[in-house]
């Protein structure tokens, strides 16, 4: 019996699919409205590869499951969240923490045993502040301390981390026309600052450990490399100096191979990511192991 005094999520009194009592047709799973947050979730979803085991953190990253459902690739990856759901579609917004069509649900400590043991190929997380090295703060802002939760466990053990967030915060408005992005109103607060108040993700340490970090925004994409933040992609229609560099508190490295973000991101039409993923080999997610006896190999 459903307890009327106990809501299932912040938003929902009760939904049998959240309890695993029924499965929802993929076409019936929630879709995202087309806006700048969806652009970011779509670009982050382009980092998925066949067979990847992933964590979806809070914020924009929870929308990746909706993108995966719309693009028909949920069956090609394993999405999970720290609450213990494995597979299916973790939910977004005020239903965040629940999931639909999941394959299993485990106690949260067991989920973190898996994360701590290095089970994640890709972690999709948020970033509130980023410094010149690619370090991230998500927990402390002046006198306000939000707390770190499981962020460190997830971010410092995944093989790759994709940080998703708007380039600026507080009033950002954008428009998409003909596959290009226009900034209608800039956010009041830059997220790319000269120094962060607390290091929650240590990019140089992660790089020494052989882990990757990508930073996805609605207008550009960075990566952390050699102790610096490198700009590797920019949205069509965005002016590099005016809309990116002038809005940062530090000068990133601009890749000599700087390229345009995929124009499909800026149209509400489906991107057909399933076709893209069909071209990828499952081996794309596995490190190449040296063969004993060969150059660079080691006999055991």
C-alpha positions in Angstrom: 0.0 0.0 0.0 1.2 3.5 -0.9 1.7 5.7 2.2 0.1 9.1 1.3 2.4 10.8 3.8 5.6 9.5 2.1 6.3 11.0 -1.3 8.4 8.8 -3.6 10.5 11.8 -4.9 10.5 15.5 -4.4 8.2 15.8 -7.3 6.2 12.6 -7.5 3.8 11.0 -5.0 4.1 7.6 -6.6 5.1 6.1 -9.9 5.1 2.3 -10.3 7.9 2.5 -12.9 10.2 4.2 -10.3 9.5 1.2 -8.0 10.4 -1.2 -10.8 6.9 -2.6 -11.0 6.6 -1.8 -14.7 8.8 -0.7 -17.6 8.1 2.3 -19.8 8.4 2.1 -23.6 11.5 4.1 -24.7 9.3 6.5 -26.6 7.4 7.2 -23.3 10.5 8.3 -21.3 10.7 11.9 -20.5 12.2 14.3 -23.1 14.1 17.5 -22.4 12.9 20.9 -23.7 15.4 22.2 -26.2 17.5 24.9 -24.4 21.1 25.6 -23.5 21.1 22.8 -20.8 20.0 20.3 -23.4 22.8 21.4 -25.7 25.3 20.7 -22.9 23.7 17.3 -22.1 23.8 16.4 -25.8 27.5 17.3 -26.2 28.3 15.4 -23.0 26.4 12.4 -24.4 28.7 12.4 -27.4 31.4 11.1 -25.0 29.5 7.8 -24.6 30.9 4.8 -26.3 29.4 1.3 -26.7 29.5 -0.7 -23.5 30.6 2.3 -21.3 29.7 2.0 -17.6 28.8 5.5 -16.4 27.7 7.6 -13.5 25.3 10.5 -13.9 25.8 13.1 -11.2 23.4 15.9 -10.2 22.5 18.9 -12.3 22.7 19.0 -16.1 24.3 15.6 -16.2 21.1 13.9 -15.2 19.7 15.0 -18.6 22.1 12.7 -20.4 19.8 9.7 -19.8 16.9 11.6 -21.5 19.2 12.4 -24.5 20.3 8.7 -24.6 16.6 7.6 -24.6 15.7 10.1 -27.4 18.7 9.0 -29.5 17.9 5.3 -29.0 21.2 4.4 -27.3 20.2 3.4 -23.8 20.7 -0.2 -24.6 24.3 0.5 -25.8 25.6 1.8 -22.4 25.1 1.3 -18.7 24.0 4.4 -16.8 24.0 4.5 -13.1 23.6 6.9 -10.2 25.0 7.0 -6.7 21.6 6.1 -5.2 22.1 2.6 -6.4 20.3 2.3 -9.7 22.1 0.4 -12.5 21.1 0.5 -16.1 18.0 2.1 -17.6 17.3 5.8 -17.4 18.2 7.7 -14.3 15.8 10.6 -13.9 16.4 14.4 -14.0 15.0 17.4 -12.2 13.0 17.1 -9.0 12.8 13.3 -9.6 16.6 13.0 -9.6 17.8 10.0 -7.7 15.1 7.7 -9.1 15.3 5.8 -12.4 13.1 4.0 -14.8 13.7 0.7 -16.7 16.7 -0.1 -14.5 18.3 -3.5 -14.6 19.2 -3.6 -10.9 19.2 -1.5 -7.7 21.7 -2.1 -4.9 22.3 -0.5 -1.5 24.2 2.8 -1.9 27.3 1.6 0.0 27.6 -1.3 -2.5 27.3 1.1 -5.4 30.2 3.1 -4.0 32.2 -0.1 -3.5 31.9 -0.5 -7.3 32.8 3.2 -7.9 35.7 3.1 -5.5 37.0 0.0 -7.2 37.4 1.7 -10.5 34.3 0.3 -12.2 33.4 3.6 -14.0 34.5 4.3 -17.5 33.0 7.8 -17.6 31.5 10.0 -14.8 29.3 12.9 -15.8 29.4 15.6 -13.1 28.8 19.3 -12.6 31.4 22.1 -12.0 30.5 25.3 -10.3 34.0 26.8 -10.4 37.0 25.9 -12.6 40.6 27.2 -12.2 43.4 27.5 -14.8 44.7 24.0 -14.0 41.2 22.4 -14.4 40.6 22.0 -10.7 36.9 22.1 -9.7 34.9 23.4 -6.8 31.4 22.3 -6.2 31.1 22.6 -2.5 32.2 25.9 -0.9 31.2 29.5 -1.8 32.1 32.1 0.8 30.3 31.3 4.0 28.1 28.8 2.2 29.3 25.1 2.4 27.2 22.8 0.3 29.2 19.7 1.1 31.0 17.2 -1.2 28.9 14.1 -1.0 30.2 11.3 -3.1 31.8 13.6 -5.7 35.4 12.8 -4.8 34.8 9.0 -4.8 33.3 9.2 -8.2 35.5 11.9 -9.9 38.9 10.6 -8.7 38.2 6.9 -9.6 36.5 7.1 -13.0 38.7 6.7 -16.0 37.3 9.8 -17.6 35.2 12.7 -16.1 33.0 15.0 -18.2 32.1 18.1 -16.3 28.9 19.7 -17.6 27.7 23.3 -16.9 26.8 26.6 -18.4 29.8 28.9 -19.2 28.4 31.6 -16.9 25.6 31.7 -14.3 22.9 34.1 -13.4 20.8 35.3 -16.3 22.3 33.5 -19.2 20.0 33.4 -22.3 20.9 31.9 -25.7 19.2 31.3 -29.0 19.9 28.8 -31.8 19.5 29.7 -35.4 20.6 27.6 -38.5 22.9 25.5 -36.5 24.6 28.4 -34.7 24.5 29.7 -31.2 23.9 33.3 -30.1 24.3 34.8 -26.7 21.2 37.0 -26.0 22.1 37.8 -22.4 25.4 36.9 -20.6 25.4 35.4 -17.2 26.5 37.6 -14.3 29.0 35.2 -12.9 31.8 33.5 -14.7 32.6 29.9 -13.7 36.2 30.0 -15.0 38.0 31.9 -12.2 41.6 32.5 -11.3 41.3 30.6 -8.0 38.7 28.4 -6.5 37.7 28.3 -2.8 38.0 24.6 -2.4 39.5 21.9 -4.5 37.0 19.1 -4.9 38.6 17.6 -8.1 42.3 17.8 -8.5 43.1 17.8 -12.3 46.9 17.5 -12.1 46.6 14.5 -9.7 44.0 12.9 -12.0 46.2 13.4 -15.0 49.2 11.8 -13.2 46.9 8.8 -12.6 46.2 8.6 -16.3 42.6 9.9 -16.0 41.0 12.3 -18.5 38.9 15.4 -17.8 36.6 17.3 -20.2 34.6 20.4 -19.5 31.5 20.9 -21.6 29.6 24.2 -21.8 26.9 25.5 -24.2 29.5 27.5 -26.2 32.8 25.7 -25.9 34.6 22.6 -24.7 37.9 22.4 -22.7 40.2 19.6 -21.6 42.7 19.4 -18.8 46.2 18.7 -20.1 49.7 19.3 -18.7 48.4 21.3 -15.8 46.5 23.7 -18.0 43.0 24.1 -19.4 42.9 23.8 -23.2 40.1 25.1 -25.4 39.4 22.4 -28.0 36.0 23.2 -29.4 33.8 26.3 -29.9 30.2 26.6 -30.9 29.3 27.9 -34.4 28.3 31.6 -34.2 30.4 32.2 -31.0 33.2 34.8 -31.2 36.3 33.4 -29.5 37.6 36.7 -28.0 34.3 38.3 -27.1 32.2 35.4 -25.9 34.9 33.1 -24.5 38.3 34.5 -23.7 37.1 37.9 -22.4 34.6 36.2 -20.1 37.3 34.1 -18.3 39.5 35.3 -15.4 42.5 33.5 -17.0 43.9 32.8 -20.4 43.5 29.1 -21.4 45.6 27.4 -23.9 43.8 27.6 -27.3 44.4 24.4 -29.2 46.0 24.9 -32.7 43.4 22.3 -33.8 40.5 24.2 -32.3 37.3 23.0 -34.1 33.7 23.8 -34.2 31.2 21.9 -32.0 28.9 19.7 -34.0 26.2 21.8 -35.6 23.6 19.1 -34.8 23.8 20.2 -31.1 22.1 23.4 -31.9 19.0 22.1 -33.6 16.1 20.4 -31.9 16.1 17.6 -34.4 17.5 14.2 -33.3 21.3 13.9 -33.7 21.2 10.2 -34.7 23.8 9.3 -32.2 23.0 5.6 -32.6 24.6 5.8 -36.0 27.7 7.5 -34.6 28.0 4.8 -31.9 27.6 2.0 -34.4 30.8 3.2 -35.9 32.7 2.8 -32.6 34.3 -0.4 -31.5 33.7 -1.7 -28.1 37.5 -1.7 -27.8 37.3 2.1 -27.6 36.6 1.9 -23.9 39.4 -0.6 -23.1 43.1 0.3 -22.7 45.4 -1.5 -25.1 47.4 -4.1 -23.1 50.9 -4.7 -24.1 51.7 -8.3 -25.1 54.5 -10.1 -23.1 57.6 -10.4 -25.1 56.8 -7.5 -27.5 58.5 -4.1 -27.3 57.1 -2.3 -24.3 55.6 -5.5 -22.9 56.5 -7.3 -19.8 56.8 -11.0 -19.1 54.9 -12.1 -16.0 
